[in-house]
Amino acid sequence: MDIGGVILILLAGAAIVAAVALFDAWMEKKRREAFLALAAELGLEYSPERDRSLAERCSFLNLLVQGDNRYAQHIFTGMYEGLPTMVFEYHYETVSRSSKGGRTVHHHYLSVFLTRVPGPVPELTIRPEGFLSKAAQALGYDDIDFESAEFSRKYCVRSRDKRFAYDVCHPAVIELLLQHPGVDIEIEGYDMALIKEYGLESFEVAGNLDLLTRFRQLWPDHLKEGRA
């Protein structure tokens, strides 16, 4: 191939890269506009900017200590249904290497919905039952069983304080979670988080906030003074 052909290929490649970058920038602009309109509708404050300190402050959440280059972005804050809430998209990176030594960076995104609980309380995780949880049980990391066989079959509940787990996962909570399969909840200290293992979608924010606040409103009366 002559030099002219090489230059044409390089120019075509550069044009494609530029077009992709412009499209990504346009999509991000539209996304920010949608989030800003949603925040106004929900009565929340919104910031699209990256915040690494927030990712660090929320590192008590097990799913938020993976990978590198961790930060929060598209952050909503304020009161929702009378409860202090925060919503954000969480980013982290992992790296894989090919058999030939090539290095590929993978970008991962989570959606995080936070509210407060009377505390401090011990760690409690409620996750969909799956292969990894079954493998953990095989290694001795038992989950907590409940009278509802359906709930125990669909969800893996773990806490070092079984009494606390039973108090929080009372029949009304079990019914709520059975109506919403696939919910991932972490509770620890003064915080309750609902986490989705994909990036923040504007059309899902209100629904997930509703679910989180409904769960929080079912907090047992005898735990409302917190725990020592």
N, C-alpha and C positions, 0 to 999 in steps of 0.2 A: 504494500500500500504506500502511495506517495505521501509526501508531507501535507499536501492539501487535504487528502482524505482523513489523515490523523487530526488535523485542525478542525475539520467539520464534525468529527465524532466528539472531540473535546467540547466544542461549542454546543453541540446538541445535548451532551451530558450536563453541561453547566446550565443550559436553559431549563432542562427538566428539574434539576435541583432547585433552581430559583422559583420555578412554578410551584413545586411542592411546598417550599418555604412560604410563598405568598398565600397559598391555599390554607396552610396550617395557621398562619397569622390571622387570616380572615375568619376561620373557624373559631379560633380562640377569642377573637373580638365578639363574635356572635354569642359565644358561650358566656362571656362576662356580662353581656347585655341581658341575657336570659336570667342569669343569677341575680343581677341587680334588680330586675323587675320582680323576681320572686321574693327577694328580701323585703322589698317595699310591700308586697302583698301579705307577707307573713309578719310584718312589723319587726324585722330583724335588721341589724347592721351587717354590712357585707364588705369584705376586702379580698381582692383577687391575689394579693401579693404573697410571695413565699415567706414562710415563718419557720425557721429552723429551731428557735427556742420553744415553740409550741410543741413540736415533735418531741423534743427532749423532755418537756414537762409531762407529756402523756406516755412516757416510756414505761410506766407501770403496766400498760396494756400489752399483753403477751404478743399480739400480732404486730405491734409497732416497734419491735426491737430487732427486726430482720434487716439484713443487707446494709448498704452504705448510702451516702448522699440522701439522708432522710430529711424531709421537710413537709410542712402543711401548706396548703394553698386553698383559695376559694373558701374563705372562712366566714361563717355566719355566727353572730353572737346576739344574745338578747334574751327576752322572756317569751316563752311559748306555753300557752295553756297554764299560765301562772307559775311556770318553773323556769329556772335559769338553764339555758341551753346553749350548746355550741355545736356547729356542724362544720366539717372541713374534709377536703380531699387530702389524702396522705400518700406520699411518694417515697419509694426506696428503690435501690438498684442492686442487682446481683450480676455476677460475671460467670460465664461458662467458657470453657476452652475446648477447641476441637482436637482431634487426634494429631493434627498437624501443627498444633501450637497456636492456632488462631484464637483471638479473644473477642467475645461478643458480650456487650452490655445489655442487660434486660431491665426494662423499666416496669415497675409494678405500682398499682394504684389501689387504695382502699377508700371507702367512704366511712366516715366516723361521725356518730351522733351521740352527744354527751349531755348528761344532766347530773344533778347533785342528789345525794342521798344523805340521810342522817348518819353520821359516822363518828369515829372510824369503824369500818367493818372489814372482816377478812376477805380474802380473794374468793370469788365465786365465778365460775365460768359455765355458761350454758351454750353448747354448740351442737349442731346437727350431728347425729351419729353417722360415722363413715368409716372408711378403711383405716385411716390413721388412728382414730380413737379405739377401734377394735385391736389394732396392733399394740397400742399403748396398754390396753387391758391385758393383753397376752404377756406383757413385760411386767405386770404387777401394778400398773397405774389404774386402779379400779375407779369406775364412776359410781355415782350414787343412784340406787334404784328407788323408784317411787311406786305407790300403790297402783297408779295408772300404768298398765303394761304398755299401752300405746305410746305414752310419753317417754317411758324408759327405752322403748325401742327406737324412737325417733330422735331423742336428744341425749347427749352425753353431758352430765352435770358433775362438776368436780369442785370440791372445797375441802380445806383441812378441818373445817367446822361443819360437820354434817347437820347439827341442829340448826345452824344458821341457814343452810341450804334448804332444809325442810320448811323453815319459817318463811323464806322468801318464795319458794315454789309451792305455794298453797294451791288448793283446787282451782281458784279463779285464774291464777297465773298459768297453771297448766292448761286450762281451757283456752286461754288467750293464745298461748304458744302453739297449741295444736291447730288453731285456726290460721296460723302464720308459719308454715313449715320453713325450715332453713334459716331461722333467726340465730344470730351469733351475738351473745351478750357477755360482757365482762363487768363485774362489780368489784371494787376494791377501794378502801379508804373512804373517801367522800364522793366517789364518782360511779356512775353507771353509764356504760357505753354499749351502743348497738353498732356493729361493724359489718359492712358489706365488702366482699373481696373483689371489688371493681371500682372504677372511678365514679365520682359524683355525677349523678344525672338529675337535672333540674326537675323533671317530672316525677321523680321518686322522693324528693326531699320532704314534702309535706306528709306523705304517707308514712315514711319511716319515723318522722318526728311524732306523728300521732301514735304510732305503735310504742315508741319509747316512753312517751308521757303516759299512755294508758298503763304500761307496765309499772311505771313509777307511782302512779296514783293507787295502785294495788299494794303498795308497800304496807306491811303489817303494822297495825297501831302500836303494838308493844315494842316495835323497833324504832319508832319515830323519835325517841330521845337519844338515839345513837347507842353505841356499845363502847365499853371501856377497852 
